[in-house]
Amino acid sequence: MAKVSADPVFGALHAAGIADNNTRRVVIDIQAGHLPVVYIERFGDEQLLNVVQTLQGVEITRDEGGK
C-alpha cells in the first residue's frame, strides 16, 4: 500500500530520503529562536518488527483494519 502525497513539502521530504512510502505523518515543530524539530511517524513494517522483537518483554500484535 503506497501512500505518497502530492503535497510539495512531503514531496521534498520524500526526495531527500527523509520520508518514504511507510510514512504516516510528518510534524515539523518550529519554535521561535530554536532549531526546527521534525517528527516522523511510520507504519510498522517487517524491518521494524525485526528490531522490536529483539527487545525483552515486547508483545507484537497486528491490526489489519488499516486505520
PDB file with SEQRES, HELIX, SHEET and CRYST1 records, atoms N, CA, C and O in Angstrom:
SEQRES   1 A   67  MET ALA LYS VAL SER ALA ASP PRO VAL PHE GLY ALA LEU          
SEQRES   2 A   67  HIS ALA ALA GLY ILE ALA ASP ASN ASN THR ARG ARG VAL          
SEQRES   3 A   67  VAL ILE ASP ILE GLN ALA GLY HIS LEU PRO VAL VAL TYR          
SEQRES   4 A   67  ILE GLU ARG PHE GLY ASP GLU GLN LEU LEU ASN VAL VAL          
SEQRES   5 A   67  GLN THR LEU GLN GLY VAL GLU ILE THR ARG ASP GLU GLY          
SEQRES   6 A   67  GLY LYS                                                      
HELIX    1 AA1 PRO A    8  ALA A   15  1                                   8    
HELIX    2 AA2 GLU A   46  VAL A   52  1                                   7    
SHEET    1 AA1 2 THR A  23  ASP A  29  0                                        
SHEET    2 AA1 2 VAL A  37  ARG A  42 -1                                        
CRYST1    1.000    1.000    1.000  90.00  90.00  90.00 P 1           1          
ATOM      1  N   MET A   1       0.854  -1.155   0.000  1.00  0.00           N  
ATOM      2  CA  MET A   1       0.000   0.000   0.000  1.00  0.00           C  
ATOM      3  C   MET A   1       0.909   1.228   0.000  1.00  0.00           C  
ATOM      4  O   MET A   1       1.489   1.567   1.032  1.00  0.00           O  
ATOM      5  N   ALA A   2       1.036   1.890  -1.132  1.00  0.00           N  
ATOM      6  CA  ALA A   2       1.857   3.096  -1.229  1.00  0.00           C  
ATOM      7  C   ALA A   2       1.036   4.310  -0.830  1.00  0.00           C  
ATOM      8  O   ALA A   2      -0.088   4.495  -1.296  1.00  0.00           O  
ATOM      9  N   LYS A   3       1.608   5.129   0.034  1.00  0.00           N  
ATOM     10  CA  LYS A   3       0.931   6.347   0.493  1.00  0.00           C  
ATOM     11  C   LYS A   3       1.885   7.509   0.301  1.00  0.00           C  
ATOM     12  O   LYS A   3       2.589   7.897   1.233  1.00  0.00           O  
ATOM     13  N   VAL A   4       1.914   8.063  -0.894  1.00  0.00           N  
ATOM     14  CA  VAL A   4       2.774   9.194  -1.182  1.00  0.00           C  
ATOM     15  C   VAL A   4       1.898  10.376  -1.539  1.00  0.00           C  
ATOM     16  O   VAL A   4       1.095  10.304  -2.469  1.00  0.00           O  
ATOM     17  N   SER A   5       2.050  11.455  -0.808  1.00  0.00           N  
ATOM     18  CA  SER A   5       1.241  12.644  -1.010  1.00  0.00           C  
ATOM     19  C   SER A   5       1.797  13.483  -2.140  1.00  0.00           C  
ATOM     20  O   SER A   5       3.003  13.491  -2.386  1.00  0.00           O  
ATOM     21  N   ALA A   6       0.916  14.188  -2.823  1.00  0.00           N  
ATOM     22  CA  ALA A   6       1.343  15.122  -3.857  1.00  0.00           C  
ATOM     23  C   ALA A   6       1.746  16.464  -3.259  1.00  0.00           C  
ATOM     24  O   ALA A   6       2.198  17.352  -3.982  1.00  0.00           O  
ATOM     25  N   ASP A   7       1.588  16.617  -1.961  1.00  0.00           N  
ATOM     26  CA  ASP A   7       1.929  17.856  -1.283  1.00  0.00           C  
ATOM     27  C   ASP A   7       3.410  18.186  -1.511  1.00  0.00           C  
ATOM     28  O   ASP A   7       4.263  17.314  -1.341  1.00  0.00           O  
ATOM     29  N   PRO A   8       3.728  19.422  -1.890  1.00  0.00           N  
ATOM     30  CA  PRO A   8       5.120  19.776  -2.187  1.00  0.00           C  
ATOM     31  C   PRO A   8       6.095  19.580  -1.022  1.00  0.00           C  
ATOM     32  O   PRO A   8       7.240  19.183  -1.236  1.00  0.00           O  
ATOM     33  N   VAL A   9       5.654  19.855   0.197  1.00  0.00           N  
ATOM     34  CA  VAL A   9       6.552  19.679   1.348  1.00  0.00           C  
ATOM     35  C   VAL A   9       6.865  18.205   1.541  1.00  0.00           C  
ATOM     36  O   VAL A   9       8.027  17.838   1.719  1.00  0.00           O  
ATOM     37  N   PHE A  10       5.842  17.352   1.509  1.00  0.00           N  
ATOM     38  CA  PHE A  10       6.081  15.923   1.668  1.00  0.00           C  
ATOM     39  C   PHE A  10       6.903  15.400   0.499  1.00  0.00           C  
ATOM     40  O   PHE A  10       7.768  14.543   0.678  1.00  0.00           O  
ATOM     41  N   GLY A  11       6.632  15.917  -0.701  1.00  0.00           N  
ATOM     42  CA  GLY A  11       7.413  15.514  -1.876  1.00  0.00           C  
ATOM     43  C   GLY A  11       8.891  15.828  -1.696  1.00  0.00           C  
ATOM     44  O   GLY A  11       9.747  15.030  -2.077  1.00  0.00           O  
ATOM     45  N   ALA A  12       9.194  16.986  -1.118  1.00  0.00           N  
ATOM     46  CA  ALA A  12      10.588  17.360  -0.866  1.00  0.00           C  
ATOM     47  C   ALA A  12      11.210  16.446   0.188  1.00  0.00           C  
ATOM     48  O   ALA A  12      12.365  16.041   0.053  1.00  0.00           O  
ATOM     49  N   LEU A  13      10.451  16.119   1.237  1.00  0.00           N  
ATOM     50  CA  LEU A  13      10.951  15.190   2.260  1.00  0.00           C  
ATOM     51  C   LEU A  13      11.203  13.812   1.662  1.00  0.00           C  
ATOM     52  O   LEU A  13      12.185  13.146   1.993  1.00  0.00           O  
ATOM     53  N   HIS A  14      10.307  13.399   0.782  1.00  0.00           N  
ATOM     54  CA  HIS A  14      10.444  12.102   0.124  1.00  0.00           C  
ATOM     55  C   HIS A  14      11.692  12.102  -0.770  1.00  0.00           C  
ATOM     56  O   HIS A  14      12.471  11.148  -0.749  1.00  0.00           O  
ATOM     57  N   ALA A  15      11.878  13.160  -1.545  1.00  0.00           N  
ATOM     58  CA  ALA A  15      13.030  13.260  -2.442  1.00  0.00           C  
ATOM     59  C   ALA A  15      14.347  13.283  -1.673  1.00  0.00           C  
ATOM     60  O   ALA A  15      15.362  12.787  -2.163  1.00  0.00           O  
ATOM     61  N   ALA A  16      14.334  13.856  -0.473  1.00  0.00           N  
ATOM     62  CA  ALA A  16      15.533  13.930   0.352  1.00  0.00           C  
ATOM     63  C   ALA A  16      15.798  12.626   1.103  1.00  0.00           C  
ATOM     64  O   ALA A  16      16.829  12.494   1.762  1.00  0.00           O  
ATOM     65  N   GLY A  17      14.874  11.655   1.011  1.00  0.00           N  
ATOM     66  CA  GLY A  17      15.041  10.382   1.694  1.00  0.00           C  
ATOM     67  C   GLY A  17      14.628  10.413   3.151  1.00  0.00           C  
ATOM     68  O   GLY A  17      14.895   9.466   3.890  1.00  0.00           O  
ATOM     69  N   ILE A  18      13.982  11.487   3.574  1.00  0.00           N  
ATOM     70  CA  ILE A  18      13.554  11.617   4.967  1.00  0.00           C  
ATOM     71  C   ILE A  18      12.244  10.873   5.197  1.00  0.00           C  
ATOM     72  O   ILE A  18      12.072  10.230   6.232  1.00  0.00           O  
ATOM     73  N   ALA A  19      11.333  10.953   4.256  1.00  0.00           N  
ATOM     74  CA  ALA A  19      10.043  10.270   4.344  1.00  0.00           C  
ATOM     75  C   ALA A  19       9.949   9.279   3.189  1.00  0.00           C  
ATOM     76  O   ALA A  19      10.502   9.517   2.116  1.00  0.00           O  
ATOM     77  N   ASP A  20       9.255   8.177   3.407  1.00  0.00           N  
ATOM     78  CA  ASP A  20       9.090   7.190   2.346  1.00  0.00           C  
ATOM     79  C   ASP A  20       7.652   6.683   2.323  1.00  0.00           C  
ATOM     80  O   ASP A  20       6.777   7.264   2.965  1.00  0.00           O  
ATOM     81  N   ASN A  21       7.410   5.617   1.596  1.00  0.00           N  
ATOM     82  CA  ASN A  21       6.043   5.109   1.428  1.00  0.00           C  
ATOM     83  C   ASN A  21       5.443   4.553   2.713  1.00  0.00           C  
ATOM     84  O   ASN A  21       4.233   4.334   2.780  1.00  0.00           O  
ATOM     85  N   ASN A  22       6.265   4.320   3.736  1.00  0.00           N  
ATOM     86  CA  ASN A  22       5.754   3.840   5.016  1.00  0.00           C  
ATOM     87  C   ASN A  22       5.495   4.969   5.999  1.00  0.00           C  
ATOM     88  O   ASN A  22       5.115   4.721   7.143  1.00  0.00           O  
ATOM     89  N   THR A  23       5.698   6.204   5.564  1.00  0.00           N  
ATOM     90  CA  THR A  23       5.499   7.356   6.432  1.00  0.00           C  
ATOM     91  C   THR A  23       4.014   7.641   6.576  1.00  0.00           C  
ATOM     92  O   THR A  23       3.293   7.759   5.585  1.00  0.00           O  
ATOM     93  N   ARG A  24       3.568   7.751   7.813  1.00  0.00           N  
ATOM     94  CA  ARG A  24       2.159   8.043   8.081  1.00  0.00           C  
ATOM     95  C   ARG A  24       1.933   9.529   8.312  1.00  0.00           C  
ATOM     96  O   ARG A  24       0.936  10.090   7.858  1.00  0.00           O  
ATOM     97  N   ARG A  25       2.866  10.168   9.024  1.00  0.00           N  
ATOM     98  CA  ARG A  25       2.681  11.565   9.380  1.00  0.00           C  
ATOM     99  C   ARG A  25       4.038  12.216   9.580  1.00  0.00           C  
ATOM    100  O   ARG A  25       4.967  11.587  10.087  1.00  0.00           O  
ATOM    101  N   VAL A  26       4.153  13.471   9.184  1.00  0.00           N  
ATOM    102  CA  VAL A  26       5.360  14.260   9.430  1.00  0.00           C  
ATOM    103  C   VAL A  26       4.923  15.525  10.159  1.00  0.00           C  
ATOM    104  O   VAL A  26       4.036  16.244   9.697  1.00  0.00           O  
ATOM    105  N   VAL A  27       5.553  15.790  11.301  1.00  0.00           N  
ATOM    106  CA  VAL A  27       5.269  17.001  12.070  1.00  0.00           C  
ATOM    107  C   VAL A  27       6.555  17.815  12.116  1.00  0.00           C  
ATOM    108  O   VAL A  27       7.589  17.332  12.579  1.00  0.00           O  
ATOM    109  N   ILE A  28       6.486  19.044  11.636  1.00  0.00           N  
ATOM    110  CA  ILE A  28       7.625  19.943  11.712  1.00  0.00           C  
ATOM    111  C   ILE A  28       7.307  20.961  12.794  1.00  0.00           C  
ATOM    112  O   ILE A  28       6.422  21.801  12.633  1.00  0.00           O  
ATOM    113  N   ASP A  29       8.037  20.875  13.897  1.00  0.00           N  
ATOM    114  CA  ASP A  29       7.801  21.717  15.068  1.00  0.00           C  
ATOM    115  C   ASP A  29       8.840  22.836  15.055  1.00  0.00           C  
ATOM    116  O   ASP A  29      10.023  22.598  15.301  1.00  0.00           O  
ATOM    117  N   ILE A  30       8.390  24.059  14.766  1.00  0.00           N  
ATOM    118  CA  ILE A  30       9.293  25.197  14.711  1.00  0.00           C  
ATOM    119  C   ILE A  30       8.961  26.141  15.862  1.00  0.00           C  
ATOM    120  O   ILE A  30       7.901  26.765  15.892  1.00  0.00           O  
ATOM    121  N   GLN A  31       9.890  26.228  16.805  1.00  0.00           N  
ATOM    122  CA  GLN A  31       9.730  27.117  17.947  1.00  0.00           C  
ATOM    123  C   GLN A  31      10.655  28.307  17.730  1.00  0.00           C  
ATOM    124  O   GLN A  31      11.824  28.129  17.387  1.00  0.00           O  
ATOM    125  N   ALA A  32      10.146  29.512  17.927  1.00  0.00           N  
ATOM    126  CA  ALA A  32      10.930  30.727  17.707  1.00  0.00           C  
ATOM    127  C   ALA A  32      12.248  30.670  18.474  1.00  0.00           C  
ATOM    128  O   ALA A  32      12.269  30.361  19.665  1.00  0.00           O  
ATOM    129  N   GLY A  33      13.338  30.970  17.786  1.00  0.00           N  
ATOM    130  CA  GLY A  33      14.642  31.014  18.424  1.00  0.00           C  
ATOM    131  C   GLY A  33      15.314  29.661  18.595  1.00  0.00           C  
ATOM    132  O   GLY A  33      16.398  29.587  19.174  1.00  0.00           O  
ATOM    133  N   HIS A  34      14.698  28.588  18.106  1.00  0.00           N  
ATOM    134  CA  HIS A  34      15.254  27.243  18.247  1.00  0.00           C  
ATOM    135  C   HIS A  34      15.335  26.582  16.877  1.00  0.00           C  
ATOM    136  O   HIS A  34      14.697  27.021  15.921  1.00  0.00           O  
ATOM    137  N   LEU A  35      16.121  25.530  16.800  1.00  0.00           N  
ATOM    138  CA  LEU A  35      16.182  24.748  15.576  1.00  0.00           C  
ATOM    139  C   LEU A  35      14.873  23.976  15.400  1.00  0.00           C  
ATOM    140  O   LEU A  35      14.297  23.514  16.385  1.00  0.00           O  
ATOM    141  N   PRO A  36      14.399  23.832  14.174  1.00  0.00           N  
ATOM    142  CA  PRO A  36      13.186  23.029  13.945  1.00  0.00           C  
ATOM    143  C   PRO A  36      13.423  21.565  14.335  1.00  0.00           C  
ATOM    144  O   PRO A  36      14.529  21.042  14.199  1.00  0.00           O  
ATOM    145  N   VAL A  37      12.378  20.930  14.815  1.00  0.00           N  
ATOM    146  CA  VAL A  37      12.411  19.505  15.134  1.00  0.00           C  
ATOM    147  C   VAL A  37      11.400  18.823  14.213  1.00  0.00           C  
ATOM    148  O   VAL A  37      10.262  19.273  14.082  1.00  0.00           O  
ATOM    149  N   VAL A  38      11.829  17.738  13.581  1.00  0.00           N  
ATOM    150  CA  VAL A  38      10.961  17.004  12.664  1.00  0.00           C  
ATOM    151  C   VAL A  38      10.652  15.646  13.278  1.00  0.00           C  
ATOM    152  O   VAL A  38      11.559  14.870  13.577  1.00  0.00           O  
ATOM    153  N   TYR A  39       9.367  15.366  13.463  1.00  0.00           N  
ATOM    154  CA  TYR A  39       8.901  14.079  13.977  1.00  0.00           C  
ATOM    155  C   TYR A  39       8.322  13.298  12.805  1.00  0.00           C  
ATOM    156  O   TYR A  39       7.502  13.822  12.052  1.00  0.00           O  
ATOM    157  N   ILE A  40       8.741  12.059  12.652  1.00  0.00           N  
ATOM    158  CA  ILE A  40       8.248  11.222  11.557  1.00  0.00           C  
ATOM    159  C   ILE A  40       7.600   9.984  12.150  1.00  0.00           C  
ATOM    160  O   ILE A  40       8.246   9.217  12.863  1.00  0.00           O  
ATOM    161  N   GLU A  41       6.334   9.794  11.856  1.00  0.00           N  
ATOM    162  CA  GLU A  41       5.589   8.609  12.309  1.00  0.00           C  
ATOM    163  C   GLU A  41       5.482   7.669  11.123  1.00  0.00           C  
ATOM    164  O   GLU A  41       5.069   8.066  10.034  1.00  0.00           O  
ATOM    165  N   ARG A  42       5.857   6.420  11.348  1.00  0.00           N  
ATOM    166  CA  ARG A  42       5.857   5.446  10.258  1.00  0.00           C  
ATOM    167  C   ARG A  42       4.906   4.292  10.553  1.00  0.00           C  
ATOM    168  O   ARG A  42       4.650   3.956  11.709  1.00  0.00           O  
ATOM    169  N   PHE A  43       4.394   3.698   9.490  1.00  0.00           N  
ATOM    170  CA  PHE A  43       3.670   2.448   9.620  1.00  0.00           C  
ATOM    171  C   PHE A  43       4.702   1.371   9.933  1.00  0.00           C  
ATOM    172  O   PHE A  43       5.812   1.404   9.403  1.00  0.00           O  
ATOM    173  N   GLY A  44       4.345   0.417  10.790  1.00  0.00           N  
ATOM    174  CA  GLY A  44       5.255  -0.679  11.079  1.00  0.00           C  
ATOM    175  C   GLY A  44       5.424  -1.562   9.855  1.00  0.00           C  
ATOM    176  O   GLY A  44       4.457  -1.818   9.137  1.00  0.00           O  
ATOM    177  N   ASP A  45       6.627  -2.027   9.613  1.00  0.00           N  
ATOM    178  CA  ASP A  45       6.889  -2.960   8.531  1.00  0.00           C  
ATOM    179  C   ASP A  45       7.731  -4.111   9.084  1.00  0.00           C  
ATOM    180  O   ASP A  45       8.083  -4.115  10.264  1.00  0.00           O  
ATOM    181  N   GLU A  46       8.046  -5.067   8.246  1.00  0.00           N  
ATOM    182  CA  GLU A  46       8.772  -6.248   8.719  1.00  0.00           C  
ATOM    183  C   GLU A  46      10.142  -5.867   9.285  1.00  0.00           C  
ATOM    184  O   GLU A  46      10.593  -6.465  10.262  1.00  0.00           O  
ATOM    185  N   GLN A  47      10.799  -4.889   8.687  1.00  0.00           N  
ATOM    186  CA  GLN A  47      12.114  -4.459   9.173  1.00  0.00           C  
ATOM    187  C   GLN A  47      12.011  -3.924  10.595  1.00  0.00           C  
ATOM    188  O   GLN A  47      12.837  -4.259  11.444  1.00  0.00           O  
ATOM    189  N   LEU A  48      11.006  -3.094  10.861  1.00  0.00           N  
ATOM    190  CA  LEU A  48      10.805  -2.548  12.198  1.00  0.00           C  
ATOM    191  C   LEU A  48      10.437  -3.647  13.182  1.00  0.00           C  
ATOM    192  O   LEU A  48      10.924  -3.652  14.313  1.00  0.00           O  
ATOM    193  N   LEU A  49       9.590  -4.570  12.771  1.00  0.00           N  
ATOM    194  CA  LEU A  49       9.202  -5.674  13.656  1.00  0.00           C  
ATOM    195  C   LEU A  49      10.404  -6.525  14.041  1.00  0.00           C  
ATOM    196  O   LEU A  49      10.480  -7.010  15.170  1.00  0.00           O  
ATOM    197  N   ASN A  50      11.348  -6.715  13.115  1.00  0.00           N  
ATOM    198  CA  ASN A  50      12.558  -7.489  13.422  1.00  0.00           C  
ATOM    199  C   ASN A  50      13.368  -6.819  14.515  1.00  0.00           C  
ATOM    200  O   ASN A  50      13.950  -7.504  15.356  1.00  0.00           O  
ATOM    201  N   VAL A  51      13.419  -5.495  14.520  1.00  0.00           N  
ATOM    202  CA  VAL A  51      14.149  -4.765  15.555  1.00  0.00           C  
ATOM    203  C   VAL A  51      13.415  -4.867  16.876  1.00  0.00           C  
ATOM    204  O   VAL A  51      14.025  -5.142  17.910  1.00  0.00           O  
ATOM    205  N   VAL A  52      12.103  -4.648  16.851  1.00  0.00           N  
ATOM    206  CA  VAL A  52      11.310  -4.659  18.082  1.00  0.00           C  
ATOM    207  C   VAL A  52      11.356  -6.022  18.755  1.00  0.00           C  
ATOM    208  O   VAL A  52      11.357  -6.100  19.984  1.00  0.00           O  
ATOM    209  N   GLN A  53      11.395  -7.089  17.980  1.00  0.00           N  
ATOM    210  CA  GLN A  53      11.389  -8.432  18.548  1.00  0.00           C  
ATOM    211  C   GLN A  53      12.648  -8.741  19.340  1.00  0.00           C  
ATOM    212  O   GLN A  53      12.662  -9.703  20.106  1.00  0.00           O  
ATOM    213  N   THR A  54      13.702  -7.958  19.180  1.00  0.00           N  
ATOM    214  CA  THR A  54      14.925  -8.198  19.944  1.00  0.00           C  
ATOM    215  C   THR A  54      14.825  -7.645  21.364  1.00  0.00           C  
ATOM    216  O   THR A  54      15.680  -7.937  22.199  1.00  0.00           O  
ATOM    217  N   LEU A  55      13.799  -6.856  21.645  1.00  0.00           N  
ATOM    218  CA  LEU A  55      13.633  -6.284  22.976  1.00  0.00           C  
ATOM    219  C   LEU A  55      12.965  -7.294  23.902  1.00  0.00           C  
ATOM    220  O   LEU A  55      12.118  -8.075  23.469  1.00  0.00           O  
ATOM    221  N   GLN A  56      13.345  -7.277  25.166  1.00  0.00           N  
ATOM    222  CA  GLN A  56      12.770  -8.195  26.138  1.00  0.00           C  
ATOM    223  C   GLN A  56      11.360  -7.754  26.530  1.00  0.00           C  
ATOM    224  O   GLN A  56      11.125  -6.565  26.749  1.00  0.00           O  
ATOM    225  N   GLY A  57      10.432  -8.687  26.621  1.00  0.00           N  
ATOM    226  CA  GLY A  57       9.102  -8.409  27.132  1.00  0.00           C  
ATOM    227  C   GLY A  57       8.188  -7.661  26.179  1.00  0.00           C  
ATOM    228  O   GLY A  57       7.198  -7.074  26.616  1.00  0.00           O  
ATOM    229  N   VAL A  58       8.493  -7.667  24.888  1.00  0.00           N  
ATOM    230  CA  VAL A  58       7.670  -6.950  23.923  1.00  0.00           C  
ATOM    231  C   VAL A  58       6.681  -7.920  23.294  1.00  0.00           C  
ATOM    232  O   VAL A  58       7.053  -9.005  22.846  1.00  0.00           O  
ATOM    233  N   GLU A  59       5.423  -7.516  23.267  1.00  0.00           N  
ATOM    234  CA  GLU A  59       4.386  -8.312  22.608  1.00  0.00           C  
ATOM    235  C   GLU A  59       3.957  -7.577  21.341  1.00  0.00           C  
ATOM    236  O   GLU A  59       3.652  -6.385  21.389  1.00  0.00           O  
ATOM    237  N   ILE A  60       3.931  -8.277  20.212  1.00  0.00           N  
ATOM    238  CA  ILE A  60       3.576  -7.669  18.937  1.00  0.00           C  
ATOM    239  C   ILE A  60       2.203  -8.173  18.514  1.00  0.00           C  
ATOM    240  O   ILE A  60       1.960  -9.379  18.463  1.00  0.00           O  
ATOM    241  N   THR A  61       1.315  -7.244  18.214  1.00  0.00           N  
ATOM    242  CA  THR A  61       0.003  -7.590  17.678  1.00  0.00           C  
ATOM    243  C   THR A  61      -0.173  -6.870  16.349  1.00  0.00           C  
ATOM    244  O   THR A  61       0.483  -5.861  16.092  1.00  0.00           O  
ATOM    245  N   ARG A  62      -1.051  -7.385  15.513  1.00  0.00           N  
ATOM    246  CA  ARG A  62      -1.311  -6.776  14.208  1.00  0.00           C  
ATOM    247  C   ARG A  62      -2.740  -6.279  14.144  1.00  0.00           C  
ATOM    248  O   ARG A  62      -3.672  -6.956  14.577  1.00  0.00           O  
ATOM    249  N   ASP A  63      -2.896  -5.085  13.596  1.00  0.00           N  
ATOM    250  CA  ASP A  63      -4.217  -4.532  13.343  1.00  0.00           C  
ATOM    251  C   ASP A  63      -4.389  -4.479  11.829  1.00  0.00           C  
ATOM    252  O   ASP A  63      -3.865  -3.581  11.170  1.00  0.00           O  
ATOM    253  N   GLU A  64      -5.102  -5.413  11.299  1.00  0.00           N  
ATOM    254  CA  GLU A  64      -5.292  -5.493   9.849  1.00  0.00           C  
ATOM    255  C   GLU A  64      -6.413  -4.582   9.363  1.00  0.00           C  
ATOM    256  O   GLU A  64      -6.783  -4.625   8.189  1.00  0.00           O  
ATOM    257  N   GLY A  65      -6.960  -3.752  10.265  1.00  0.00           N  
ATOM    258  CA  GLY A  65      -8.052  -2.860   9.889  1.00  0.00           C  
ATOM    259  C   GLY A  65      -7.614  -1.694   9.031  1.00  0.00           C  
ATOM    260  O   GLY A  65      -8.455  -1.062   8.391  1.00  0.00           O  
ATOM    261  N   GLY A  66      -6.320  -1.383   8.993  1.00  0.00           N  
ATOM    262  CA  GLY A  66      -5.816  -0.303   8.176  1.00  0.00           C  
ATOM    263  C   GLY A  66      -6.186   1.084   8.672  1.00  0.00           C  
ATOM    264  O   GLY A  66      -6.208   2.030   7.885  1.00  0.00           O  
ATOM    265  N   LYS A  67      -6.471   1.225   9.934  1.00  0.00           N  
ATOM    266  CA  LYS A  67      -6.868   2.523  10.492  1.00  0.00           C  
ATOM    267  C   LYS A  67      -5.725   3.186  11.196  1.00  0.00           C  
ATOM    268  O   LYS A  67      -5.882   4.287  11.725  1.00  0.00           O  
TER     269      LYS A  67                                                      
END                                                                             
